């Protein structure tokens, strides 16, 4: 069994569409490299435009991802399009039931 992760990407100004494209590309790329499980990933948008992604790393895959040039290139593109933010910065995280707009992957 892998490790479930939740990550929040706040788009940089003018990069909203680029970020959404990257999120759609992210898990399929990781999956082709054997780094994530077959569990379906989820993506959603907060009211401020931050995109939240949920997926499951395969066992031992986090370290392998950090040693992959393909993943490094993808993550560089993410760094150009967004800032990573803690979930606690999202107003939605303050409620008992955090509600987000679904994004089709």
C-alpha positions as CSV (number, residue, x, y, z in Angstrom):
1,X,0.0,0.0,0.0
2,X,1.2,3.5,-0.9
3,X,1.0,6.9,0.7
4,X,-1.9,9.2,0.1
5,X,-0.9,12.9,-0.4
6,X,-2.9,16.1,-0.7
7,X,-1.1,19.0,-2.3
8,X,-2.3,22.6,-2.9
9,X,-1.0,24.6,-5.9
10,X,-1.8,28.4,-5.9
11,X,-1.4,29.6,-9.5
12,X,0.9,32.5,-10.2
13,X,-0.8,35.5,-11.9
14,X,-1.8,34.6,-15.5
15,X,-0.8,30.9,-15.1
16,X,-4.2,29.5,-14.1
17,X,-4.7,27.6,-17.4
18,X,-1.1,26.3,-17.5
19,X,-1.5,25.0,-13.9
20,X,-4.7,23.2,-14.8
21,X,-3.0,21.6,-17.8
22,X,0.0,20.5,-15.6
23,X,-2.3,19.0,-13.0
24,X,-4.0,16.9,-15.7
25,X,-0.6,15.7,-16.9
26,X,1.0,15.1,-13.4
27,X,-0.4,11.8,-12.2
28,X,-0.5,10.2,-15.7
29,X,3.3,11.0,-16.0
30,X,4.0,9.6,-12.6
31,X,1.9,6.5,-13.4
32,X,3.9,5.8,-16.6
33,X,7.0,5.8,-14.4
34,X,5.5,3.4,-11.9
35,X,5.5,6.0,-9.2
36,X,1.8,6.2,-8.3
37,X,-0.8,3.5,-7.7
38,X,-3.8,2.8,-9.9
39,X,-6.1,4.6,-7.4
40,X,-7.8,7.4,-9.3
41,X,-6.4,10.9,-8.5
42,X,-8.7,13.8,-7.7
43,X,-8.3,17.5,-8.4
44,X,-10.5,20.4,-7.2
45,X,-10.4,24.1,-7.1
46,X,-10.7,26.4,-4.1
47,X,-12.6,29.7,-4.3
48,X,-9.3,31.6,-4.5
49,X,-8.2,29.5,-7.6
50,X,-5.9,27.2,-5.7
51,X,-5.9,23.7,-7.1
52,X,-5.9,20.8,-4.6
53,X,-4.7,17.4,-5.9
54,X,-5.0,14.1,-4.1
55,X,-3.2,11.0,-5.2
56,X,-1.4,7.9,-3.9
57,X,2.3,7.3,-4.2
58,X,3.5,3.8,-4.7
59,X,5.7,2.2,-2.0
60,X,9.1,3.9,-2.1
61,X,8.2,6.1,-5.0
62,X,8.6,9.5,-3.4
63,X,12.4,9.1,-3.2
64,X,12.5,7.6,-6.8
65,X,10.5,10.6,-8.0
66,X,13.2,13.0,-6.6
67,X,15.8,11.1,-8.7
68,X,13.9,11.2,-12.0
69,X,14.9,13.7,-14.6
70,X,11.4,13.5,-16.2
71,X,9.7,14.3,-12.9
72,X,12.2,17.1,-12.2
73,X,11.3,18.7,-15.5
74,X,7.6,18.4,-14.7
75,X,8.1,19.9,-11.2
76,X,10.1,22.8,-12.7
77,X,7.1,23.6,-14.9
78,X,4.9,23.5,-11.7
79,X,7.3,25.9,-10.0
80,X,6.9,28.3,-12.9
81,X,3.1,28.2,-12.8
82,X,2.3,28.0,-9.1
83,X,3.4,28.2,-5.5
84,X,2.8,25.3,-3.2
85,X,0.8,26.3,-0.2
86,X,-0.2,24.5,3.1
87,X,-3.8,23.3,3.1
88,X,-4.4,25.4,6.3
89,X,-4.1,28.5,4.1
90,X,-7.3,27.7,2.3
91,X,-10.4,29.2,3.8
92,X,-12.2,26.0,2.9
93,X,-10.0,24.1,5.4
94,X,-11.5,26.0,8.3
95,X,-14.9,24.4,7.9
96,X,-16.1,21.0,9.1
97,X,-16.7,20.0,5.5
98,X,-14.3,21.6,3.1
99,X,-16.1,22.2,-0.3
100,X,-14.3,22.5,-3.6
101,X,-15.2,22.8,-7.3
102,X,-14.3,19.4,-9.0
103,X,-11.8,19.4,-11.9
104,X,-12.2,16.7,-14.4
105,X,-8.9,14.8,-14.9
